[in-house]
Amino acid sequence: MRPFEYERPTHLDDALALLDEHGPEARLLAGGTDLIIRLRDGSIRARIVVDVKRIAELDGEIRDEDDGLTIGARTTMTDIAADERIRRDYEALAEAASVVGSVQIRNRATLAGNICNASPAADTAPALLVYDARVVAVGPAGARRIPIDEFFVRSGVTTLARDELVSAVELPRPTSRRGAVHVRRTRRRGHDLASVTLTCAVLADGVTRLAYGSLGPRPVQVSDETGLLADPTAPDLAKMERLETLFVGASPSARSMRASPEYRLAMLHLLGLRAVGTAIERLAQGTVRR
Ligand SMILES: Cc1cc2nc3c(=O)[nH]c(=O)nc-3n(C[C@H](O)[C@H](O)[C@H](O)COP(=O)(O)OP(=O)(O)OC[C@H]3O[C@@H](n4cnc5c(N)ncnc54)[C@H](O)[C@@H]3O)c2cc1C
């Protein structure tokens, strides 16, 4: 690992000043489960690493607000997976957080780090897309909210400016009943990223929202507004045809060591169909209610 300076500011202004001073040479450190590995293998080089864990204005809390939940930048996957409010109203996010890496990884890994790393395979990204999450970015000009669908650009790249950091992720309060689920395919649980990661939410008004990752440069969200996918009586064959239309933009890399494009596409469709079935069941059971 190349040597770097290490700073652990206690105030947001000091962290932002370091980002401003060092530009692309500075890297933020949260749980370090992505960053340290990439510093070690040299795929990221940093002159200075700025640890966010002591910044007073960034917390690891999950707060109730008037219009939903706010997840602080230091909140770990373990805390998200265990939170009763998330398990009740955003259960696919709780499920996604609970399958990230191993127990040790989840105890350190933050939601903010997961999205800022911007891996197309990030497990929480599909759930955040389906739930219309917003990313709160703070910089020298103050705070701004970025819809999650506008946050991801491609692997390792987001619309966050160089002098900004993520202070929280907001989840809007559900406006109607829905059933949702997160599913994935991976070679080795706890050690490897997903070959396919997918979230499905079936809403009480008949709309089905699906988001998937690991099949292109960034996670993607699609919707079925025809009511076909949400119809418990519609045949699987018709649903599969609908999913094929919705997933037409999936473009898995042929160079990946994890799985062939053909395997990923087949799994995307299969997991998509199963997820629709589970989400319909959960909607009927009323597991997510407001
Ligand atoms: C063995 C192993 C298994 C894994 N399995 C999975 C898996 O199954 N699913 C999955 O999705 N991921 C997995 N990961 C990846 C990783 O654990 C997650 O992406 C994790 O959520 C990253 O969070 P972190 O807090 O550790 O981020 P860090 O490593 O600290 O940072 C990641 C990136 O985000 C930036 N960053 C961090 N916080 C902020 C902030 N507040 N504002 C702006 N930028 C910020 C950093 O500068 C860095 O570029 C795995 C990693 C390992 C090592």
The ligand as an SDF file (V2000), in Angstrom:
LIG
                    3D

 53 58  0  0  0  0  0  0  0  0999 V2000
  -15.4390   -9.5470    1.8920 C   0  0  0  0  0  0  0  0  0  0  0  0
  -16.3690   -8.4540    1.3780 C   0  0  0  0  0  0  0  0  0  0  0  0
  -17.6540   -8.7900    1.0190 C   0  0  0  0  0  0  0  0  0  0  0  0
  -18.5100   -7.8090    0.5300 C   0  0  0  0  0  0  0  0  0  0  0  0
  -19.7720   -8.1780    0.1810 N   0  0  0  0  0  0  0  0  0  0  0  0
  -20.6170   -7.2370   -0.3060 C   0  0  0  0  0  0  0  0  0  0  0  0
  -21.9410   -7.6160   -0.6780 C   0  0  0  0  0  0  0  0  0  0  0  0
  -22.3630   -8.7620   -0.5570 O   0  0  0  0  0  0  0  0  0  0  0  0
  -22.7590   -6.6390   -1.1760 N   0  0  0  0  0  0  0  0  0  0  0  0
  -22.3420   -5.3370   -1.3160 C   0  0  0  0  0  0  0  0  0  0  0  0
  -23.1240   -4.5010   -1.7750 O   0  0  0  0  0  0  0  0  0  0  0  0
  -21.0900   -4.9510   -0.9530 N   0  0  0  0  0  0  0  0  0  0  0  0
  -20.2220   -5.8770   -0.4580 C   0  0  0  0  0  0  0  0  0  0  0  0
  -18.9470   -5.5130   -0.1080 N   0  0  0  0  0  0  0  0  0  0  0  0
  -18.5270   -4.1330   -0.3200 C   0  0  0  0  0  0  0  0  0  0  0  0
  -18.6300   -3.2080    0.9220 C   0  0  0  0  0  0  0  0  0  0  0  0
  -18.6450   -3.8960    2.1190 O   0  0  0  0  0  0  0  0  0  0  0  0
  -19.8480   -2.2570    0.8410 C   0  0  0  0  0  0  0  0  0  0  0  0
  -19.8590   -1.5340   -0.3640 O   0  0  0  0  0  0  0  0  0  0  0  0
  -19.8930   -1.2760    2.0320 C   0  0  0  0  0  0  0  0  0  0  0  0
  -21.2170   -0.8630    2.1940 O   0  0  0  0  0  0  0  0  0  0  0  0
  -18.9970   -0.0560    1.8880 C   0  0  0  0  0  0  0  0  0  0  0  0
  -19.1900    0.7700    3.0320 O   0  0  0  0  0  0  0  0  0  0  0  0
  -17.9760    1.3200    3.8990 P   0  0  0  0  0  0  0  0  0  0  0  0
  -18.5740    2.1230    4.9850 O   0  0  0  0  0  0  0  0  0  0  0  0
  -17.0620    0.2120    4.3060 O   0  0  0  0  0  0  0  0  0  0  0  0
  -17.2920    2.2510    2.8030 O   0  0  0  0  0  0  0  0  0  0  0  0
  -15.7650    2.6930    2.6520 P   0  0  0  0  0  0  0  0  0  0  0  0
  -14.9470    1.5320    2.2040 O   0  0  0  0  0  0  0  0  0  0  0  0
  -15.2920    3.4490    3.8300 O   0  0  0  0  0  0  0  0  0  0  0  0
  -15.9570    3.7060    1.4400 O   0  0  0  0  0  0  0  0  0  0  0  0
  -16.4280    3.2770    0.1820 C   0  0  0  0  0  0  0  0  0  0  0  0
  -16.4060    4.4680   -0.7850 C   0  0  0  0  0  0  0  0  0  0  0  0
  -17.3780    5.4140   -0.3970 O   0  0  0  0  0  0  0  0  0  0  0  0
  -16.7750    6.6810   -0.1020 C   0  0  0  0  0  0  0  0  0  0  0  0
  -17.5010    7.2040    1.0490 N   0  0  0  0  0  0  0  0  0  0  0  0
  -17.7030    6.5940    2.2590 C   0  0  0  0  0  0  0  0  0  0  0  0
  -18.4910    7.3490    3.0260 N   0  0  0  0  0  0  0  0  0  0  0  0
  -18.7780    8.4590    2.3070 C   0  0  0  0  0  0  0  0  0  0  0  0
  -19.5740    9.6150    2.5690 C   0  0  0  0  0  0  0  0  0  0  0  0
  -20.2230    9.7950    3.7320 N   0  0  0  0  0  0  0  0  0  0  0  0
  -19.6710   10.5580    1.5950 N   0  0  0  0  0  0  0  0  0  0  0  0
  -19.0400   10.3960    0.4180 C   0  0  0  0  0  0  0  0  0  0  0  0
  -18.2720    9.3300    0.1100 N   0  0  0  0  0  0  0  0  0  0  0  0
  -18.1530    8.3720    1.0560 C   0  0  0  0  0  0  0  0  0  0  0  0
  -15.3220    6.3660    0.1610 C   0  0  0  0  0  0  0  0  0  0  0  0
  -14.4800    7.4700   -0.1250 O   0  0  0  0  0  0  0  0  0  0  0  0
  -15.0870    5.2180   -0.7990 C   0  0  0  0  0  0  0  0  0  0  0  0
  -14.8610    5.6960   -2.1150 O   0  0  0  0  0  0  0  0  0  0  0  0
  -18.0630   -6.4700    0.4000 C   0  0  0  0  0  0  0  0  0  0  0  0
  -16.7560   -6.1350    0.7810 C   0  0  0  0  0  0  0  0  0  0  0  0
  -15.9190   -7.1180    1.2670 C   0  0  0  0  0  0  0  0  0  0  0  0
  -14.5270   -6.7370    1.6710 C   0  0  0  0  0  0  0  0  0  0  0  0
  1  2  1  0
  2  3  1  0
  2 52  2  0
  3  4  2  0
  4  5  1  0
  4 50  1  0
  5  6  2  0
  6  7  1  0
  6 13  1  0
  7  8  2  0
  7  9  1  0
  9 10  1  0
 10 11  2  0
 10 12  1  0
 12 13  2  0
 13 14  1  0
 14 15  1  0
 14 50  1  0
 15 16  1  0
 16 17  1  0
 16 18  1  0
 18 19  1  0
 18 20  1  0
 20 21  1  0
 20 22  1  0
 22 23  1  0
 23 24  1  0
 24 25  2  0
 24 26  1  0
 24 27  1  0
 27 28  1  0
 28 29  2  0
 28 30  1  0
 28 31  1  0
 31 32  1  0
 32 33  1  0
 33 34  1  0
 33 48  1  0
 34 35  1  0
 35 36  1  0
 35 46  1  0
 36 37  1  0
 36 45  1  0
 37 38  2  0
 38 39  1  0
 39 40  1  0
 39 45  2  0
 40 41  1  0
 40 42  2  0
 42 43  1  0
 43 44  2  0
 44 45  1  0
 46 47  1  0
 46 48  1  0
 48 49  1  0
 50 51  2  0
 51 52  1  0
 52 53  1  0
M  END
$$$$
